[in-house]
Amino acid sequence: MENHHAKNRKRKPPARHYNPYISLANESGNNDKKGGTGNEPELPAHDCQRSPLISQLSSETIEGRNAVLEAVRAGVAIDKVFIAKGETDSALRHIASTVREAGAAVVEADRRKLDSMSATNAHQGVIAVAACADFSTIGDILEKARLKGEKPLVIICDEISDPHNLGAIIRTCEAAGGHGVIIPKRRSAGLGATVAKASSGAVYHTPVARVANITAAIAELKKAGLWIYGASAGGSTPLWEADFSDAAALVIGSEGTGISRLVSENCDFHVSIPMFGKISSLNASVSAAVLIYEAVRQRALRGAS
């Protein structure tokens, strides 16, 4: 894969990339063309519906030791579990190991934070935040693309901590026909109620994979044949010269520091969005939308040619 990347890094983009405002209708001469054969296999519904137990909760939090354990045992999707910092209680250690095995992130928090989060004032040193949707896997995302007969278009969110940004990215991914979103287990917004609202419900239709390590996820995507494009203000490849028409993963960095160093080193290309005003950067979700729709535009043009 590395040799393949090295060979193609110098490839010149097709001339069609130089005009970002080209009209697909004028190029194709057929506005009714959908790009499919009409015989595509029917996709199974994405299993992201809210758990019945979560629906009965008055909020997205589950408080108390027994309540958190029972929620995990009942199969409730847990986003994060906050445990009182400095506690040596064996019961809390058991809860931490149990929720980790279930795939949830465990975060130590000051008791004052737990008190401020608590609606019952009886949290017993542990509060779980229920996920609004079940998490998927990278395999699920790639399988969705395969069943649709499309080249994968995946969005990687590298430590997006603002739930409004994450929700907006998931919404754009779903609206543009992207195949899924990948987020890290730590230092990232989870699939809480705010994300669900910001996504306008797209979180229930878009596979979201939560991984322990973004660089390992990138390696898995590369093995599956995807090119990795990192969005960077100092990127060496201008947006209009990048070729997103093949299988691709777009990496969007955090709101404050951008893409982390190790993740950046594992990107095949670093893409910059042209800036013509006095402001030097865009909001993370806006940057994601620009890249996603440029990929969609290029793929539509290739399908029409």
N, C-alpha and C positions, 0 to 999 in steps of 0.2 A: 504493500500500500504506500509506503514511504517513497519508493522509487517512482511509482505512478504519480504521486503528488509533485515530486521534484520535476518530473518531466513536463507536467502541465502547468506549473506555476507561471511559465513564460508565455503561455498561449495568449494570442491576441483575441480580444472579444469580437464577435461578429459586428458588422457595421450597424445592425439594427439597434445596438445598445446606445449609440451615440445620440439618439433623439428620444428623450424620456417622455415626450408628449405625443408620440406617434399614435394614430387612430387605428385601433384594431378593426373597426368596422370598414375603414377605407382599405386596409390591407387585405382583409379576407373577402370583402364584397358579399358577405353573408352573415347577417346579424343573428340568424336563427341557429347557427352552428353551435352545438353544445360540446362537441369533442368526444362524445361517447358512442358506443355502438348500439346502445339500447338493450344489450344483453348482459350488462354487468351483474355480478352476483349481488344479492341483497345483503346488506351489512346487518349483523346482529346489533340490537340496541345496546348502547354503551351502558354498562351496569354502574351508573353513578347516581342513582336515585337516593334521596335522603332516607336514612334508616327510620323505621317506625318508632324506635325508641327515641331517636333524636327529635322527631316531630312532636313528641309529647313533652319535651323539655321547654321550660319557660324561657330559657336562654341557651347560648351555645356552650355554656360551661357545666361541668359535672363536678360537684364538690364532695369531699369526704372520702376516707380510705375505702370503705366497703363499696360505696357507689361507683368509684373509679374502677375498682377491680371487677365488679359485676358488669359494668359497661364493656370492658375489654373482653370478658368471657362471653358476653352476648353478641360479640362481633361488631360492636359500634365502631365506626371509623374514628380514630383519635388522631388529632393533628399534633398537639403538644401536651405534655404534662408538666406543670410547674410544681416543684417540690421545695419545701422550706430549706434554705441554705444552712449548712452547718449541722443539720440533724443527723444523729447516729442511730436513730430508731431502726431496728431490724425490719419492722413492718413497712416503713417507707422504702428501705432498700429492696424489699421484696416487690413492692409496687413498681419501683423504677425498673427492675430487671424484667418484670412481666410486660410492661408497656413497651420496653425496648424490643422484646421478642415479637411483639405485635406490630413493630415497624414505626412506632411513634417516637418523636424526639422528646428527650427529658431535659428540662431546663431548671437549674437551681435559681431560686428567687428569694429575695428578702421577705420576711414575714409581713412587712408593711405593704409590699406589693400584693401579696396574697390577700391581705385584708381588704385592700382597695378593689381587688377583682371579685371578692366574695359577695354573693347576694344573700347568703344565709348566715354569715358570721359563724359558721360551723365547718370550716374547710379541713380542719385537723391536719394542716400542713401540706395538703395536696389538692390541686385543682387541675382538672383535665379540660382541654378545649376540644370539643367535638368537631370533626371535619364535616363540611357541608356535603361532601361527596367522597366516594371511595377513590383511593389512588390506583393508578394503573401501572404497568411496567413499560419499559422501552420496547419490549417485544410486542406488547399490545398496540403501541403506536405504529410500529413498522407493519404489523399485520393489517391495521386499518388501511394503510396506503396500498398494501398488496391486494386486498379485497376490492379496492376501488380501481385497481389497475393504473395507479398513479405513482410517480416518483415521490418518495417521501419529502415532506416539507415540515421540519421540526423546529420549534423555538426552545432555546435553552436560556433560562433566566438565572444568571450568575449572581446570587445574593440580592435579589430584588426584595427589599424589606417593606416597602409601602404596599399594603393590600389593595389600594386603589389602582396602583400601577399594574400589579400582578393581574387583578381582575380585568383591567382594560386590555392587557396583552392576550389573555385567554379569550376575551370577546372578539378581538381582531383575528386571532388565529382561527376561531370557529367560523366567523363571517367570511373569511378569505378562502376557506376550504383547506386550511392547514390540518395536519394529521395529529398533532399533539404538542404538549408543552412539558419540559423537564425542569424541575426545581431541586435545589439541594435540601437535605434534611435540616441543616443548621443554617443560621444567619439568613433566613428567608421568611417572607410571609407564608403562611400556610393556607389551607382551604377553609378559612373561617367564613362567618356570615358576611363580613364586609367584602371579601373577595367575591362571594356568590352574587351579592348585590351589584358590585362594580362590573361584573361580567355579564349582567342582565340575564343570568341563567345559563350562559354558555358553558359554565363549569360542569353542567349536567350532561353536556353533549360532546365535550372535548376531553380526551384522555390526558390526565396529568400524572406524570411519573415523578415520584420523589426518590432521589438517590442519595446515597451516603457520600459519594465523591463525584464531582462533575467531570474531572479529568478521566476517571474510569468510564463514565458514561460516554464521553467523547470517543474514547478508544473503541468502545462497543459499536458506536455509530460508524466509525471509520471502517471497521471490519465488515459492516453491512453495506459499505460502498458510498456512504454519504461524505460530501465535502463540508468542512466546518468554516463558517464565515463569522468572524468577530467584528462587531460594530465598535469602531474606535474613532475618536476625533482626529487622531494622528495616523489613521490608516493609510497604507501606501496605495490602495486601490480605490479610486473614486467610485461612488455608487453606480454611475451610469456605465462604467467599464467592467463591472463585475458580471460574471456569468452565473446566474442562479438557476439556469434551466435544467440542470441535472439534479440528482438527489442531494438535498442540502439541509444543513442545520444552521440556524442563525443564532448567534450568541449575543445576548443583551446584558450589559454589565449593570452593577448597582448604581443607584441614584447619585451617590457621592463620589465613589472612586472608580467607577467603570469596571471593566473586566479585570479579574484578579490575575496576577502575574503568571501563575502556573497554567491557568486556563488559557490565557493569551498565547503562551508558548506552544500550546497544543492546537491552536487554530491554523488552518491551511492558508487563510487569507484574512487580512485586516482591512475592513471596508469603512470608508469615511463618507458621511453625508455632506454634500456641499452646503456651506453656510454663507449667505450673502448679506446678512444684516449685521448689527452691532452685537447681537447675542451669539455666543460661540458654541452653544450646545442646545440640544432638545431634551425634553422630558423622556424618560426611558420608554414609556409606553408609546409615545409619539414616534421615537426612533424605530421601535419595533414595527409599528404600522407602516412606516415608509419602506423599510426593507421587505416586509412581507408582501406588500402590494407590488413592489418592483419585481419580486420573484414571480408573483402571479401574472403580471403583465408579460414577462419574458416567456413563461410557459404557455400562455395563451397564444402569443405570436408564433411560437414554434409549432403549436398544434394547428394553427391556421395556415402555416406555410406548406 
